[in-house]
Amino acid sequence: MLLSGQERRSQLIHCLTAAERLSLSLAQAREIIDQQLATIREQWEAVCDEAALSTVDRNFLWGRLFLNPFALEDYTAS
């Protein structure tokens, strides 16, 4: 998805560059991202339990589909 210019990489840092076009300040965008990251981390086990995911499935999804290191590259929490 194009968020900023011709940048197509799925990384949080590029969401920050698009903040102004989305009527958000940089601080607001960081707060939203930080809250989303915290919620994913805090609720991961409960969601996996509810979905009855095995340990193998949980480990496969974590860090690949959820909080992939590439998506987090160059992003630092506020």
C-alpha positions in Angstrom: 0.0 0.0 0.0 1.3 3.5 -0.8 1.3 5.6 2.3 4.1 8.0 1.4 5.4 8.8 -2.0 6.3 5.6 -3.9 7.3 3.7 -0.7 5.6 0.3 -0.6 7.5 -1.5 2.2 5.3 -2.5 5.1 7.1 -0.8 7.9 5.8 1.3 10.7 8.4 4.0 10.1 6.6 4.8 6.8 3.3 5.2 8.6 4.9 8.1 10.5 5.9 9.8 7.3 2.2 9.7 6.2 0.9 11.0 9.5 0.4 14.6 8.4 -1.6 13.5 5.3 -3.8 11.5 7.7 -4.4 14.7 9.8 -2.3 13.3 12.7 0.7 14.9 14.4 3.9 12.8 14.6 3.2 12.4 18.3 -0.4 11.2 17.7 0.8 8.7 15.1 3.5 7.4 17.4 1.0 7.0 20.2 -1.4 5.0 18.0 1.4 2.8 16.9 2.8 2.3 20.4 -0.7 1.4 21.7 -1.3 -1.1 18.9 2.1 -2.7 19.6 1.4 -2.9 23.3 -2.0 -4.4 22.8 -0.7 -7.1 20.5 2.0 -8.0 23.0 -0.3 -7.9 26.0 -3.1 -9.9 24.4 -1.2 -12.4 22.3 -1.4 -15.3 24.7 -5.1 -14.8 25.4 -6.0 -14.6 21.7 -4.0 -17.7 21.0 -5.7 -19.5 23.8 -9.1 -18.5 22.5 -8.2 -19.7 19.0 -6.8 -22.9 20.5 -3.5 -22.5 18.7 -0.8 -25.0 19.4 2.6 -23.9 20.6 4.0 -24.6 17.1 1.3 -22.4 15.5 1.9 -19.6 18.0 5.6 -19.7 17.4 5.1 -19.8 13.7 2.9 -16.7 13.6 4.7 -14.6 16.2 7.5 -12.7 14.5 6.3 -13.7 11.0 2.8 -12.4 10.6 2.6 -10.6 13.9 5.3 -8.1 14.8 7.6 -9.1 12.0 11.1 -7.6 12.6 11.1 -6.1 9.1 7.9 -4.1 9.9 9.5 -2.8 13.1 12.8 -1.9 11.6 13.9 1.7 12.2 10.9 2.3 14.5 11.5 3.2 18.1 8.7 3.6 20.6 8.1 7.1 21.9 
